[in-house]
Amino acid sequence: MPLNIEDHAYSVMSSGYTLLQNQIGESDITALREAVDQALAAIGKAREQGRNYPIFNYPSTQCMYCWGDACLDLLEHETIHGLTAELMREYRLWGYNMLARAPSTGGSPPGALKLEEGIGLHQDFSIPFHGSPRPFYLWHFVCLDDVTPENGATWVVPGSHRATDLSLPKHGAHRTFTGGSAQQICAKAGDILTLNPCCYHTPGPNYSHSWRRYLAVQLCYITLPPLHDHWSIAGPSVQRKVSIRTRKMLRGDYEGFAYPHAASGYVLPDGWETDGNPFAEAPNEMGQHSAMRQLAALRHPEH
Ligand SMILES: O=C(O)CCC(=O)C(=O)O
């Protein structure tokens, strides 16, 4: 059946998520997996070199447009644009994240996360963004593996983005409720799980012996600040070749500030050239190392 964008937009507004099936072809999946695996290896190396901020306990990194053409081309995906435009009309890239669940090495899931690092049902944003059927932020989780209850499929509490009668925790003080109506969203490699991150969600534990890999294209309403200065971090090699649409997504002309308190860990490919000085981030309420400091450490590893 042909994909109906209006139906999927309705699902996002009513349930907080939708599943777009069969969106990425086999050869593109292979290229994206290679990019993600390179980024995972770079995280491992960065950890060995002492970059052991809490965010790196989670096998994840931002700024995936630096990890090759397949990742860059994903920013042109027509269904991602079609659905986001239907829901938000105007939007920009907030973050571009690889989200992996490491394979089990024994009986218990490895790389166990502490609550404050994002496992357990949580909203990525609460006040003032919860309660609205229409999203201010929209995450497109591009599945690079078949995603199952065994390997850490994402749990979602359908419709929870619309709740207005909950007493909300300070951002980062994640709830510990067990979410009786939570559903685990299984998918095939090549499907896209589109999620309003104000909907309660969590990755599941990975009990399997292989990785569960997502690429998360994270978009926000046009007036909201991005997680990073994407245009500067993408640097000249990306700036030279992108379309006008991708340039607008990365916001080459943005003169603002970055999101104040995010899980902003990233690694860049060896020798990656950024452009100038990325604009400053506001104070980081979650006590995580800012992207600016990380970038400075990459340029001057001795500090
Ligand atoms: O990896 C997942 O399944 C969900 C990721 C998540 O919880 C998040 O991005 O906040």
The ligand as a Tripos MOL2 file, in Angstrom:
@<TRIPOS>MOLECULE
LIG
   10     9     1     0     0
SMALL
NO_CHARGES

@<TRIPOS>ATOM
      1 O1         17.5500    4.0950   21.7100 O.co2     1 LIG1
      2 C1         16.3330    4.0920   21.9480 C.2       1 LIG1
      3 O2         15.6210    3.0740   21.7810 O.co2     1 LIG1
      4 C2         15.6500    5.3210   22.4940 C.3       1 LIG1
      5 C3         16.5900    6.4560   22.6740 C.3       1 LIG1
      6 C4         16.1580    7.4260   23.7250 C.2       1 LIG1
      7 O3         15.6360    7.0820   24.7460 O.2       1 LIG1
      8 C5         16.3780    8.8400   23.4850 C.2       1 LIG1
      9 O4         16.8890    9.2270   22.4270 O.co2     1 LIG1
     10 O5         16.0180    9.6580   24.3670 O.co2     1 LIG1
@<TRIPOS>BOND
     1     1     2 2
     2     2     3 1
     3     2     4 1
     4     4     5 1
     5     5     6 1
     6     6     7 2
     7     6     8 1
     8     8     9 2
     9     8    10 1
@<TRIPOS>SUBSTRUCTURE
     1 LIG1         1 GROUP 0 **** ****
